[in-house]
Structure formats: structure tokens, C-alpha cells
Amino acid sequence: MAYSQHLLTFAIMDIKSKIGNRIKELRELKNMSQKDLAYTSDLDRSYIASVENGQRNISIINIEKVSKALGVSLKDFFNNERFDNNSTSS
């Protein structure tokens, strides 16, 4: 039981890093600062920083806000090899 809980904890940490890395990637492609993204998505800059660093568990509502601020659909946000179930990259 403890082993499976450890794997679940790892998977949760891994998805937080994947989402954070994706946000940072898209933000940098748009030449936006964290401050610009925070303002446009109506979120706090320190929150954006902690999400990008994989330290926060971002809600789907906030992922939608960030996606809209970055000008990408949720489909395009998640349409990336890092979200492929067979991928081990983060």
C-alpha cells in the first residue's frame, strides 16, 4: 500500500511540473513576463512563479485563465508530448 501511495505522490508531483513547464514554455514563446501573464490572467505573479516551478497544484479553472491569457485553447495547451501517457519527459 505504501509503495502505490508513493507512486501516486510522484505522479502528482510530475504532472505539476509538466503543467508548470508548459506554462513557462508558452509564456516565453509569447515574450511575456510572469507579471504580464499574471495581470492578463487575473492571477498573482507569485502564484504564476510557484506554478511554473511545480510547487502549486493549479486548478483547471486557473489553467483555463492562463491558457486564455496566452492565446491558446485548452486542447492546444495539453496537445504536447509531455502530456502523452507514454512520455517520461517533464
Helices and strands as residue ranges (DSSP letters): H 2-29, H 34-41, H 45-52, H 60-70, H 74-78, G 81-83
